[in-house]
């Protein structure tokens, strides 16, 4: 979903003219519908239903993945230059009259932070820098070189660890920006880099279904698929003391959560959701992933998963003369190395002391929507600086990433000082840890508190004021 409004207008003038002529036809009437009544080629934005089946989208056909859903928040978070002119290029076909939202946009805080950040990163330059692409090529070369050794030479513990970590670098530095549409303004570049998710055992399609939902509802008590995804093993949400999801074992989750994260690779590679590309977590909160785009992508996702399993599990056994416990151990170590290097960094981002665990609390209490931009800041943290940025692809700047998810992570170190300045001006809490170990300690403390319910001794932690 590209923010280039001028290009959008130029490419879709004929379509817009036709749509206007159709709307002027007295015989044409918009239908009244509900969100559950959306067709697979329709999306809802602010209560208006649009048909996107023939929409020539500058960001590529990945927009079709969201057919059949309310994409109000996804649309606005990806289009920082949004104006009403953008929506006029799509065909309006109906309305959802009782549409409501817990979030609001175009607040004073949002306007100022975008105005000042766009002075640093000019329009059209928010994509991957030369430095970002050089780093991406380096990590891709490192990965494929190590994969060649993994498939053709005897395995070892050292190779397993280094190769596993190299896969995490693809997840952090390459596919993440690409599947946000932030690596390049050219869709084919994003699509190519985005397949990095599949080359490290994941799936770009499942990733987008989950991750874009997470971005829309960060730390939302009932809608953040990331916060709910580790249950019942880990409770990232701080449920009330007598909640049925709580168990005695959660009192110790601050100690055992690295063991759960270590199994991330195994649970991803052998995830049966690859068969239908229907991400269970986001489906449970109301999203539909059964449209033509998803259906046609299934065969590619399955083929890539089989290729990954062959290259990383079958081939090492073949090269080493058949099945052996030693090779199996090396494969498991490889997976654990990737899991810990990848999942542990993401676990820090939104689970720390004093994070807002329920940004829409006031919306439900008063009926007044809350600022989406403010919620993104107060549910995220930033740690480290340049070195951490090179290792994580800039994703250590999670506050900046959640404010501008379509901006390449290579820009985040440049905009971070201004973001902090504006947050301080508007009394928006900005969590910053100079060193990663400080963020890690805070995460362990939060998990311990969330596991044993001690936060409730000081009142309801879901007020966002802990």
N, C-alpha and C positions, 0 to 999 in steps of 0.2 A: 504494500500500500504506500505509494510514493507521495511525499509531501510537495512535489513540484507542481504547484497549481497552474502556473502559466503553460507548462507543457501539456498538462491535463486538458486545459481549455482548448489549446490548439488542435489536439488530436481528436477531440470529441465534439467539435462544433456541429457537424452534420447530424450526429446522433442526438445532440441537445435540441437542434431545430426540429427534428422529427418528433421528439418527445413532446415539445411544446405544442406543435400542431395537433398531436394526438390529444393532449390535454384540453385544447380548445374545442375539440369535437364534443357537442352536447351528448352524443351517444356513449361517450367514454366516462365511466364513473369509477372512482376508487372504492375498493371493497373495504369493509370493516372486518378486522380479523383479530385473533389473539396470537401471542408469540408461538404457541404450540401449533397454530394453524399455518405457519410459514411453509412454503414450498421449498424444495431443495435448491432452487435457483434464486431464492429471495433472501434478503437480509433486512433487519430492522435497525434503524438509527433514529434515536429520539422519538420513537413512536411512529415513524414513517416507514413504510415498507417499500423496498426497491427491488426490481428484478435485475439481476446482474448477469444473466445468461449470455447476453451478447455485448457485455460491457468490455471495451478495449482498455484494459487497465494498464497504465504505464509500468506498474510494479510486477507484472506477469500474472499468470493464471492462478497463482496460489491463493488469490482472493476467493476463488471458488470453493476452497476448503471450508470456508465459513458459511456457505449457503445453508439456509434453514435456521439461522440463529440471530439473536439480538447481538449486534456487534458495536453498539454505541461506544463503549469504553475502548475497545480495541481500535476502532476507527480514529477516535480522537487522540489516543496516545501515540499512534503511528503517524498522524498527520498534524505536526505542530503548526503548520501554516494554514490550518483549516479555515475555510470561509464557506458561506452558503453557496457560493458559485460551484464549489466542488460537487455538491450533492445534486445540482441541477443537471449534471452530465449523466446521471443514472435515471432510469425510467421508474417513476413513482407509480405504484400499483395499488396502494392501500394504506390504511392507518390502523394503529392499535390505540383506541381512544382512552383506555385506562392505563397507559404506559406510565410507569414511575421509575425513579432511579434513586439509589442511596448516595450517589455522587453528583457533584456539580462541577462544571468547567467555566473557564473565562472569569475566574476570580481575580482580585487585585494582585494576589501573590503569584498566580500563574502568569498574568500578563507581564509583571515586572521581571520575573525570572526568565521568561522566554525573550523578552526584549533585550535584556543585558547579555544573555548567553549568545544570542544571535549576532551580537556585535563582535563576539570573539570567533564564532564559527559561522561564516556567512552562508546564506542560502545557496544550496547546490554543492557546498563543500563538506557537508556533514558525513560523507561516506568515507571509506577506508583511505587513509593517507598512504603515501609511498612507503613510509616506515611500517605501517600495518601490513601491507602486502608483502614486503620483504620478510617480515617476521612470519607471516603465514606460509610463505614458500619454504622458509627454513624449517618450520615445524613439520610441514608436509613431507619434505625431503628426509628429515630425520625419521619420521614415522615409517615411510615406505622402505627406507634403507634397513631399518631394524626389523621390519616385517619380512624382508627378503632373508635376513639372517635367521629369523625365527622359523621360517619354513624350510630352509635348505641346510642348516648346520645343526649340530647337537645343541640341545637346549642347556641352559645353566640358570642358576638362581640370579646371577648378576644380569644376564640378558633378560630374564623374565621381569625383573624390577625396572630396568631401564626402558624396556619396550612398553611395559604397562604405563609408566609415567609419560612416555611419548604419546600414548593414546589420549591421556588426559589433556595434554597440550593441544591436541586437535579439538577436543571438546571445549576448551576454554578460549583458545586463541583463533580458531578458524570457523568452525560450524556455527558457533553462537552468534557472532555478528552477521554471518551470512543468512541464517534462518530468521533473523530480525529484519532482513532486507537492508542491512547497514554496511555491508562490505563494499557494495558498488551500486551505482545507479542503473547498471545493466542487469536485468533479471537473470540472464544466463550465468553470469558470474556468481551471483548469490546462490543459484540452484546448484552450481558445480561445487562450490565451497560447502554448501549446506549438506551435501552427501557425506561430508566428513563424519556426521553423526552415525551414519550406517557403517562406515569403515572402522568405527571403534566399538561396534556392537549395539548401537542404538538404532533409532529410526527418525529421520528428519520429520516425517509426517506425525508420528506420535509425539515427538518433542514439541512441535508447533502447537498441537492440540492442548498439551499440558501447559507448556511454558507461557503461551500467550494468555491462557486463562489465569495462571499465577500472577502475571503482570497486571492483569485487569483488577484482580481482587486480592492484592497482597495482604497477608495476615487476616483476611476476612474469616471470621470464626466458622462460617459454613460454606464458603465458596473458593477458598484458596486450595487448589488441588495439591500443591506442594506441601502445605501444612498438614493436610489430611492423608497424604500418600504413605507416610511411614507407620500409620496406625495398623494394628494395635501394638506393634513392638515399641514404638516411641510416640509419646504425646508431645507434639510441638505446641498444640493449643493448651492453654492452662484452664482445664475444665474445673468446675466447682468440686469441692472435696468429695461429695457423695455421688458424683456423676457415674453412670454405669460403665463408661469407657475406662474408668480408672481401675487399676489392679495393683496388688502389692508390689509386683515386680517393677512398676514405674518409679517407685521410690529410689531405685538404683540406676535409672536410665542415664544419669550423668556419668556413670562409670562404664556402662556397657554400650553406649551409643557408637563408639568406634567399631565395635564388632558388627553392629547392624550396618553401618556404612560400608564395611569391608565386603558385605554381600551384595552391594549395588550392582556390580558387573554380572554376577550370576543371575540375579533377578531380571536384569535387562535383556541379556542375551537369550534367555529361555522364556521370555515373556510371551504368552500365547496371544496377546493382543495384536501382535504383528500380523496375524492371519486376517483380521478384519479392519485393522487400523482404527479401532474404536477405543479411545482412551477411557478407561473405566472411571477414573477420578473425575474428569470433566463431564463425563456423561451423567454421573450421579447428581451433579448440580444443575442439570438441565440442558446441556449442550448436545446437539445432534451431529453425528459425524457419518451419516449414511447418504451422501450425495454422490453424484457422478464422478466428481474429481477424486474423492477418496476411494471410490470403488475401482477406478482405473489405475490408481496408484498402488493397490494392494499387491499386484503381481511383481512390481518392481521392488517393493519393500521386502517381500518374501524371498525373492531372488538374491537381494543384497545380504539378507540375514544368513541364507544358506552359504553364500560366498564367504562371509565372515567366519562362520563355524568351520568351514573347510580349512581356510587359511590359518586359523588360530588354534583349532582344536584337533582336527583330523590330520593335517599336514605334519605337525611335529611328531605325532606317533609314527607316521609313515617314514619320515626321515630318520627316526631313531630306532627303526627296526621293529615296530609294533608296540602294543600297549605295554606300559611299565608304570609302576607307582612313582618312579622318579620324574618321568615326563609329566604325569598327571599333577604332581606336586608343583612343578614349574608352571604349568598352565594356571593352576589355582593362584599361585603367587603373582603371576602376571595380572590376573583379574583383580586381586586384592590391591596391588600397587595402583592400578588405574582407579579403582573405586575410592581409595583413601585420598589420592591426589585430586580427584574430581569432586566427589560428593562432600568431602569435609569442608572444602572452600565454600561451597554453596550453602552448607548448613550454618556457616557463620553469618550470612548476609542478613537474615531476618529473625534470628533467634538469639537474642542477647538481653542483658538486663535493661529494663526500662523501655524496651521496644513497645510500640503501640500494638497490642494484640487484638484490638477490635476497633479499627478506624471508623466504623459506621455506627458505633454505639449512640452517638448524639443524634444521628439521623433517625434511628428507630425510637429514640426517646422523645424527640421534639417534632419529628416529621420534616425537618429541614435538612436537605442533602448536605454532605460535607465536601470540602474541597479535595478533589482527587489528587492534585499535585501535593498538597500538604500531607495527605495520607501516605503518599509514596516516600516522602522524606522520613516520616516518623515511624515507618515500619522497616526501614533499611539502615545499613551501616556501611561506612567506608573505612578501610584500614590501609596502612602503609603508604608507599609512594611509588617512585619510578621503578625500582627493582621488582616490587610486588606486581606492578602493572605489566612489566615485561613477561613475568611468569604466568599471570592470569589473563593476559590480553586486555588489561584495563578493567576487568570485572571486579577488582578489589574496590573500585569506585561504584559501589552498588547504589548509593543514593543518586548519583548522576545518571547511572544506567536506567534506573526506574523512572526518572524524570524525562529522559530522552532515549527511549529504547531503539529508535531508528537512527540514532547517531552512532557512528563507529566508536568503539571503545577507545581507540587511539586518541580521541579528543578529550576524554574525561579528565586527565590530569590538568589540562589547560583551563577547563571551565570550573573545576572544583572550588578554587578560591572565591570566585564570584558567587557560586551557589551558596557557599557557607555564609558569605556576607549578607546576602538577601534573606536567607533563613533567619539569621540573627535579627535583622531589621524587622521581620514580621513575626518574631517570637515563635518560630517553628523549630522544633527540636531536631538537631542534626547530630547523629552519633558518629564520632570519628575516633579511631584507635590508631595511634602512630605506628604500632607494631602489630603484626598478625597474632602473636602470642597473647596480647592483651584482649583482642577480640575472641580468641579461642577460650580464654579463661572465663570471660563474660558469658560465652555460649554455654559452657559446662555449668556455670552457676545457674543460668536461667533454666536449663534442662532439669537440674536438680530441684529447683524451686517449683517448676511446673509439674514435676513428677510426684512430689510429696504434698503439693497444694499449700505450701507455706505462704505464698503470695496472698492468699485469701485472708490471712490473719490481719492484714492491713487494709482490708476492703476488697471490693470487686476489681480484679486486675483487668477485666474487660472494659473498664471505663476509658481506657487509653490514657490514664493519668498516673499510672504506677510509677 
